[in-house]
């Protein structure tokens, strides 16, 4: 084997190893950025925790405080207009959860729009066809109470009537979403 062929094989091997590490690192970041435990997917809260309180302005100008929702089942959906997975998930939330429970006084659903303007959030809601409220998460302050700053949106936090976290989802997986719907249905019985 010539020296040129050996160098070429070594260069290719190094390139392949670096590419593999980059892909593995990207996948790890995307699904588990900064996880302190395997599988927590970037959350800094856990099932069973009391949901961190916050106050946000909705896109329609009303103010909402999570602690005022005690006694209700609450679903928080962290989202952003630039997130393609969010856009895929939101019609499912609208159809399978919001439309079913929107008239119930003991249920509250809110999308939390990640650090975007009111105008962007309103256009986002219109383009996705959702009618549930969107909160304006200025500076992603609420997001950082629930997840690491770079953990990524497309996540849902289901909270029971006592203010405790019942379920945490990440990305849009049809099986996990079906479990979320079942949990909402169970809590709303």
C-alpha positions in Angstrom: 0.0 0.0 0.0 1.4 3.4 -1.0 2.0 6.2 1.5 -0.6 8.3 -0.4 -3.3 5.6 0.0 -2.5 5.2 3.7 -2.8 8.9 4.3 -6.0 9.0 2.4 -7.5 6.2 4.5 -6.4 7.8 7.7 -7.8 11.2 6.6 -11.1 9.5 5.6 -11.2 7.6 9.0 -10.6 10.8 10.9 -13.3 12.7 8.9 -15.7 9.8 9.4 -15.0 9.7 13.2 -15.5 13.5 13.5 -18.7 13.3 11.5 -20.0 10.5 13.7 -19.2 12.4 16.8 -20.9 15.5 15.5 -24.1 13.6 14.6 -24.1 11.8 18.0 -23.4 15.1 19.8 -26.2 16.8 17.9 -28.7 14.1 18.6 -27.7 14.1 22.2 -28.1 17.9 22.4 -31.4 17.8 20.6 -33.0 15.2 22.7 -31.2 15.4 26.0 -29.4 18.8 26.2 -27.8 19.1 29.6 -29.7 16.2 31.1 -28.7 15.6 34.7 -30.4 12.2 34.4 -30.8 10.0 31.4 -34.1 10.7 29.6 -35.1 13.9 31.3 -34.9 15.7 27.9 -33.7 19.0 29.1 -36.3 19.5 31.8 -35.3 21.0 35.2 -38.6 19.9 36.7 -39.8 16.4 37.3 -43.2 14.6 37.4 -44.5 15.1 41.0 -42.9 18.5 41.4 -45.0 21.5 42.1 -45.2 23.5 38.9 -43.2 26.7 39.1 -45.4 29.7 39.3 -45.3 32.5 36.7 -47.4 35.3 35.3 -47.6 36.1 31.5 -49.5 38.3 29.2 -51.7 36.5 26.7 -51.6 37.6 23.1 -55.1 39.2 23.6 -53.7 41.4 26.4 -55.0 39.5 29.5 -52.7 38.6 32.3 -52.6 35.0 33.6 -50.9 33.6 36.7 -50.4 29.9 37.0 -51.1 29.8 40.7 -54.6 31.3 40.0 -55.3 28.1 38.1 -55.3 25.9 41.2 -58.3 23.6 41.1 -58.0 23.3 37.3 -56.2 20.8 35.1 -53.6 22.9 33.2 -51.7 22.0 30.0 -48.7 24.3 29.1 -47.4 23.9 25.6 -44.0 25.5 25.0 -43.9 26.6 21.3 -42.5 29.1 18.8 -43.4 30.2 15.3 -40.1 29.0 13.8 -40.5 25.5 15.2 -41.7 23.0 12.5 -42.4 20.2 15.1 -44.6 22.7 17.1 -46.5 23.5 13.9 -47.1 19.8 13.4 -48.2 19.2 17.0 -50.5 22.2 17.5 -53.4 21.1 15.3 -53.5 17.8 17.3 -53.6 19.8 20.6 -56.4 22.0 19.2 -58.4 19.0 17.9 -57.8 16.3 20.5 -57.6 18.4 23.7 -58.7 22.0 23.4 -61.9 21.4 21.4 -62.9 18.7 23.9 -62.4 20.8 27.1 -62.4 24.4 26.1 -65.8 25.1 27.7 -65.0 23.4 31.0 -64.3 25.8 33.8 -61.9 23.3 35.4 -59.5 23.2 32.4 -56.9 25.6 31.1 -54.6 25.2 28.1 -52.1 27.8 27.1 -49.3 27.8 24.5 -46.3 29.7 25.7 -44.7 31.4 22.7 -40.9 31.5 23.1 -39.7 35.1 23.2 -41.7 36.5 20.2 -43.7 39.6 19.7 -47.5 39.7 20.1 -47.9 40.2 16.3 -45.7 37.2 15.6 -47.7 35.1 18.1 -51.0 36.1 16.6 -49.9 35.3 13.1 -48.5 32.0 14.3 -51.9 31.1 15.9 -53.7 32.0 12.7 -51.3 30.1 10.5 -51.6 26.9 12.6 -55.4 27.2 13.0 -55.3 27.1 16.8 -57.8 28.9 19.0 -56.4 28.2 22.4 -54.6 31.1 24.2 -51.0 31.9 23.5 -48.9 33.5 26.3 -46.1 35.8 25.5 -43.0 34.3 27.1 -40.8 37.4 27.0 -37.1 36.5 27.2 -38.2 32.9 27.6 -38.4 33.5 31.4 -41.2 30.9 31.9 -39.4 28.4 29.7 -36.3 28.6 31.8 -38.4 27.8 35.0 -39.2 24.4 33.4 -36.2 23.5 31.0 -32.6 24.4 30.4 -32.2 27.5 28.2 -31.1 25.7 25.1 -33.2 22.6 25.6 -35.6 23.4 22.7 -39.3 24.0 22.5 -42.1 21.5 21.5 -42.7 20.4 25.0 -45.9 20.0 27.1 -46.3 20.1 30.8 -49.5 18.7 32.3 -50.4 19.9 35.7 -53.1 18.5 38.0 -55.6 20.4 40.1 -53.2 20.6 43.1 -50.5 22.3 40.9 -48.3 19.2 40.6 -46.7 18.1 37.3 -48.3 14.9 36.0 -46.6 14.5 32.7 -43.8 16.0 30.6 -43.5 15.5 26.9 -40.8 16.5 24.3 -41.1 16.8 20.6 -44.1 15.3 18.9 -44.3 11.5 19.1 -47.7 10.1 18.3 -47.5 7.5 21.0 -46.4 10.0 23.7 -49.1 12.4 22.5 -51.7 9.7 22.8 -50.6 9.1 26.4 -50.9 12.9 27.0 -54.5 12.9 25.7 -55.3 9.9 27.9 -53.8 11.6 31.0 -55.8 14.8 30.3 -59.0 12.7 29.9 -58.2 10.8 33.1 -57.7 14.1 35.1 -60.8 15.6 33.6 -63.1 12.8 34.8 
